[in-house]
Amino acid sequence: MAESLYAAAAALWDLPAPLVDKAEAAERLTAERRAFWRDRADRAFLRVLVAFQKAGVTEAHLAGSTGYGYGDVGREALDAIFAQVFGAQAGLVRAQIVSGTHALSLCLRAAVGPGGVLVSGTGPPYDTLRPQVEELQDFGARYLEVSLDRSGRADPEGVAAAVGEAAIVARAGTGTPGRREGRASGADGRGRVCLFLQRSCGYEPVPSREIALLGTIIARSREEATAAGAELVTVVDNCYGEFVEEVEPSTAGADLVAGSLIKNPGGGLAPTGGYVVGRADLVARAAEFLTAPGLGGKVGPTLGLGRLLYQGLFLAPRAVGAALAGATFAAAFLDSLGLNVSPKWHEDRTDIIQSVHLGSREAVLTFARGIQAAAPVDSAARPEPARLPGYDDEVVMAAGTFVQGASIELSLDAPLRAPYVAYLQGGLYEAHLKVASVLAAGELWRAGHLGLAAPPRPEPSGR
């Protein structure tokens, strides 16, 4: 019988036998659950395939455009495909959207105006979104933040109550009406409440939010806003969550949904880009903030990237399924080593993130070195902490990816602050995340951060 993946890895990277035994046990334990994620990916693939066929994609759609990008049929079809796949009225998919933060900034600017109120219903937003909130406040919007409950979950009743309070403030807003016919109602912000919901846990050691919970929050909040005579617009940060569940946030009532193409929906092929899907008038408004009023989504050259964006979306369900299956193994394996992980291997997931509680700065850096050592690119690099734009704390990142910052490829992020949690995500191959988990555990073992007996430290040589 052929040796296991883990025995082969042990021979290549000099891993101890106890880690191999635990990895093989985790492989057996999670076999059925990993098959579940692969099966879900197959069904998501059908949704994507039908959207391609309905849009009538031909080779001509892949050609691309330059300059202004006028009349780019490939760009227009891709917008329509994203809208159908995500259950929305309209889509905006552009290489000119450089990140998930950029896409969300467009959504917030489209949804909140002077005199409007922004409510964050999932606690503090992700680090890089905080400057967007501050800018909206500078332009006259109000901001409310709803704390998570004691278990770290979003509270539908608490959010609905905050939306009700915000509706009263919004109705007294001082914004001036938009004059141009066809602009989204309430674009000036008067009488409008924007509810922002973040699907992923971000850099907080709390559960991510399943779509059913988001739907409950949106429905209850809309009731409160309507009762107070205000319009509610909901914006969902979908980063890391695409294709994980069988539905997307638009089907749960979200008015705008946004994310990055170098995460799940790019399938590992998109070299850059982001998307916005949702209500047609709001997507059009977001497009005007991306380009200019009067231009909106009618411009934006694809610059020969169309094929990568199309093929990346086509492969995205498979990539997400591989990442989820690998994360399921990682959760079981690392848990068996005494590490606190979330979610557990058998629990439901709504994003591709696997958090690992490591307890100290040194352990986080050690774990990151092990993940980097498993990379196909820059495997010899040593991850070092740094202060990055948009982040309050030092952050360490491990990512030997083909596309810079591509989180659907295997990567790790960790803010260096208590309680010292590392966030592991991606893996275009299920086996890649498995091997990386074992290599990272090997680094922890060598440094004495695991309960297993560590190798003896060499005695210092005399002079």
SVG drawing of the C-alpha trace seen along z (x, -y; Angstrom):
<svg xmlns="http://www.w3.org/2000/svg" viewBox="-45 -71 82 73">
<polyline fill="none" stroke="black" stroke-width="0.4" points="0.0,0.0 1.3,-3.4 2.5,-5.7 0.2,-8.5 0.5,-12.1 1.7,-12.9 4.3,-10.2 5.6,-11.5 5.7,-15.0 7.5,-13.8 10.2,-12.3 10.6,-15.5 10.5,-18.0 11.8,-15.9 8.6,-15.9 8.2,-13.9 6.2,-10.6 3.6,-11.8 2.5,-14.6 2.2,-12.1 0.0,-9.8 -2.3,-12.7 -2.5,-13.9 -3.5,-10.4 -6.1,-10.2 -7.5,-13.6 -7.7,-12.4 -9.8,-9.5 -12.0,-11.5 -12.9,-14.2 -13.3,-12.1 -17.1,-12.4 -17.2,-16.1 -14.6,-16.9 -16.7,-15.0 -19.7,-17.2 -17.8,-20.3 -16.7,-18.9 -20.3,-17.9 -21.6,-21.4 -18.9,-22.9 -20.3,-20.7 -23.8,-22.1 -22.4,-25.7 -20.7,-24.8 -24.0,-24.1 -25.3,-27.5 -22.2,-29.1 -22.4,-27.0 -26.1,-27.9 -25.3,-31.6 -22.6,-31.3 -25.0,-29.6 -27.8,-32.0 -25.5,-34.9 -24.5,-33.2 -20.8,-33.5 -18.7,-33.1 -15.0,-33.4 -15.7,-37.0 -16.6,-37.8 -13.1,-37.0 -11.3,-39.4 -11.2,-42.5 -11.0,-46.2 -8.7,-49.2 -9.1,-52.9 -12.5,-53.9 -13.8,-50.4 -16.9,-51.5 -19.1,-48.7 -17.2,-45.9 -19.7,-43.0 -17.5,-40.8 -17.6,-43.2 -21.4,-43.6 -22.0,-39.9 -19.7,-39.3 -21.8,-41.9 -24.9,-39.9 -23.4,-36.6 -22.3,-37.8 -25.8,-39.2 -27.4,-35.9 -25.0,-33.8 -25.5,-36.0 -29.3,-36.4 -29.2,-40.1 -30.7,-42.6 -27.4,-44.0 -23.7,-43.5 -20.5,-45.6 -17.3,-43.6 -14.2,-45.5 -10.4,-45.1 -10.4,-48.8 -11.8,-47.8 -8.5,-47.0 -9.8,-45.3 -12.7,-44.2 -12.3,-47.3 -12.5,-49.4 -15.7,-47.6 -17.3,-48.1 -16.3,-51.8 -18.2,-52.2 -21.3,-50.5 -21.2,-52.7 -20.8,-55.9 -23.7,-54.8 -25.9,-54.0 -25.1,-56.7 -25.3,-60.5 -25.3,-63.7 -28.0,-63.4 -28.1,-59.6 -27.1,-57.1 -24.8,-54.2 -25.3,-51.3 -22.7,-48.6 -24.7,-45.6 -21.8,-43.2 -19.6,-45.1 -16.5,-47.0 -15.9,-46.8 -12.7,-45.3 -9.6,-47.4 -9.4,-48.8 -13.0,-49.8 -12.7,-52.2 -11.3,-55.1 -14.3,-54.7 -16.6,-55.2 -14.7,-58.2 -14.9,-59.8 -18.7,-59.3 -18.9,-61.1 -16.8,-63.9 -19.4,-64.4 -22.3,-64.6 -23.4,-61.1 -24.1,-59.7 -22.6,-56.4 -23.9,-53.8 -22.1,-50.5 -24.0,-47.6 -21.9,-45.4 -22.0,-41.6 -23.6,-39.6 -21.7,-37.7 -21.1,-34.7 -19.7,-37.0 -22.7,-36.7 -24.7,-39.5 -28.0,-40.1 -31.0,-40.6 -33.1,-42.4 -30.2,-44.6 -29.5,-45.6 -33.2,-46.2 -33.5,-48.5 -30.4,-50.4 -31.9,-50.8 -35.1,-52.1 -33.2,-54.8 -31.2,-55.6 -34.4,-55.9 -35.5,-58.8 -32.2,-60.5 -32.2,-59.9 -35.7,-61.5 -34.3,-64.6 -31.3,-64.7 -30.1,-67.9 -29.0,-66.6 -30.1,-68.4 -32.2,-66.4 -30.5,-65.0 -31.6,-66.9 -30.8,-64.6 -33.7,-62.5 -33.1,-58.8 -30.7,-59.0 -31.4,-56.4 -34.1,-57.6 -32.7,-59.0 -29.2,-59.4 -28.8,-62.5 -29.2,-60.5 -32.3,-62.1 -34.7,-59.4 -32.2,-56.6 -30.5,-54.2 -27.7,-52.1 -27.2,-48.8 -23.7,-47.3 -23.2,-43.7 -19.8,-41.9 -20.1,-38.2 -16.6,-37.2 -15.2,-37.5 -12.4,-39.7 -9.6,-40.0 -11.9,-39.3 -12.0,-35.9 -15.8,-35.6 -18.0,-33.4 -18.6,-34.4 -22.2,-35.1 -24.2,-32.6 -26.6,-33.9 -29.7,-32.7 -28.7,-35.0 -28.0,-37.9 -31.5,-37.4 -33.1,-37.5 -31.2,-40.7 -32.2,-42.3 -35.9,-41.4 -36.2,-42.6 -34.3,-45.8 -36.4,-46.6 -39.6,-46.2 -38.2,-48.8 -37.1,-51.2 -40.4,-51.0 -42.3,-51.6 -40.3,-54.7 -40.9,-56.0 -37.3,-55.5 -35.7,-53.7 -33.3,-50.9 -30.5,-49.9 -28.4,-46.9 -24.7,-46.4 -23.1,-43.1 -19.3,-42.5 -19.2,-39.1 -15.4,-38.7 -14.3,-35.0 -17.9,-33.8 -18.8,-33.3 -19.9,-29.8 -19.6,-28.5 -23.3,-28.3 -25.9,-27.3 -27.3,-30.9 -25.7,-34.3 -26.7,-37.4 -28.8,-39.0 -31.3,-36.1 -31.5,-37.0 -32.5,-40.6 -29.2,-42.4 -29.4,-45.4 -25.7,-45.6 -23.1,-42.8 -19.5,-43.3 -16.2,-41.4 -12.8,-40.9 -11.9,-38.8 -8.6,-37.7 -10.6,-35.9 -13.3,-33.2 -14.9,-34.4 -11.6,-34.7 -10.9,-31.0 -7.2,-31.6 -6.9,-33.1 -8.2,-36.6 -5.1,-38.9 -7.0,-41.7 -10.5,-43.2 -13.7,-43.4 -17.4,-43.2 -20.6,-44.8 -24.0,-43.1 -27.5,-44.1 -30.3,-46.5 -29.9,-48.0 -30.2,-51.7 -27.7,-51.2 -25.2,-49.3 -25.5,-52.2 -24.8,-54.7 -21.7,-52.7 -20.5,-52.6 -20.7,-56.4 -18.4,-56.6 -16.0,-54.2 -15.9,-56.3 -17.9,-59.5 -21.5,-60.7 -22.8,-60.2 -20.3,-57.5 -21.1,-54.9 -20.8,-51.3 -20.6,-52.1 -16.8,-52.4 -13.9,-50.5 -11.6,-48.6 -10.9,-44.9 -7.4,-45.1 -7.2,-41.5 -8.1,-40.2 -11.5,-39.0 -10.6,-35.4 -9.0,-35.2 -12.0,-36.8 -14.4,-34.4 -12.4,-31.3 -11.6,-32.3 -15.4,-32.5 -15.9,-29.2 -13.3,-27.5 -14.3,-29.3 -16.7,-26.7 -14.0,-24.1 -11.4,-26.3 -13.7,-27.1 -14.6,-23.5 -10.9,-22.6 -10.3,-25.4 -13.2,-24.2 -12.1,-20.6 -8.6,-21.6 -9.8,-23.8 -11.9,-21.0 -8.8,-18.8 -6.7,-21.6 -9.3,-22.2 -9.3,-18.5 -5.6,-18.1 -4.7,-21.3 -7.4,-20.7 -5.9,-17.2 -2.6,-19.0 -4.3,-21.0 -4.8,-24.2 -8.1,-26.1 -9.6,-26.4 -12.8,-28.0 -14.8,-26.7 -14.4,-23.1 -14.0,-20.5 -17.6,-19.2 -19.3,-22.7 -21.0,-24.6 -19.0,-27.2 -20.0,-30.4 -16.6,-31.5 -13.2,-29.9 -11.4,-31.2 -10.0,-28.9 -8.9,-30.7 -6.2,-29.2 -5.7,-30.5 -2.0,-30.4 -1.7,-32.5 1.5,-34.4 3.3,-36.7 6.1,-34.1 3.8,-31.3 2.0,-33.3 5.2,-34.2 6.4,-30.5 3.2,-29.2 3.4,-31.8 6.9,-30.6 5.5,-27.1 2.7,-28.2 5.2,-30.2 7.5,-27.2 4.7,-25.3 4.3,-28.0 5.1,-27.4 6.5,-31.0 8.9,-32.6 8.9,-29.5 12.3,-30.5 11.0,-33.9 10.6,-34.6 7.4,-36.4 8.0,-39.5 5.5,-41.8 4.8,-45.2 2.4,-48.1 0.4,-48.1 -1.9,-50.8 -5.4,-50.6 -4.4,-48.5 -4.1,-49.6 -1.7,-46.9 1.3,-45.2 0.3,-42.4 2.1,-39.3 1.2,-37.7 2.3,-34.4 1.5,-34.0 3.6,-32.6 0.9,-33.3 1.0,-33.7 -1.2,-36.8 -0.2,-39.3 -2.6,-39.1 -4.8,-36.4 -6.6,-34.9 -8.2,-32.1 -4.6,-30.8 -3.1,-29.5 -2.4,-32.4 -2.3,-33.4 -3.0,-36.8 -2.6,-37.6 -2.7,-40.9 -0.1,-40.8 -2.4,-41.6 -4.0,-39.6 -5.5,-37.0 -3.0,-36.2 -5.1,-34.4 -3.9,-33.5 -6.4,-33.4 -5.7,-30.7 -7.6,-30.7 -7.6,-29.4 -5.8,-26.6 -6.5,-25.9 -5.6,-22.2 -7.1,-20.5 -3.7,-18.8 -1.9,-22.1 -3.7,-23.3 -3.2,-19.8 0.5,-19.9 0.8,-23.5 -1.0,-22.7 1.4,-19.9 4.5,-22.0 3.2,-24.8 2.7,-22.3 6.2,-21.1 7.5,-24.6 5.5,-24.9 6.9,-21.5 10.5,-22.5 10.0,-25.8 8.4,-24.0 4.9,-25.6 3.1,-22.2 2.4,-19.8 4.3,-17.1 7.9,-16.6 10.0,-19.0 13.5,-18.1 16.4,-18.9 18.0,-22.2 21.7,-22.1 24.1,-23.1 26.0,-26.3 29.4,-25.6 32.4,-26.9 34.8,-29.4"/>
</svg>
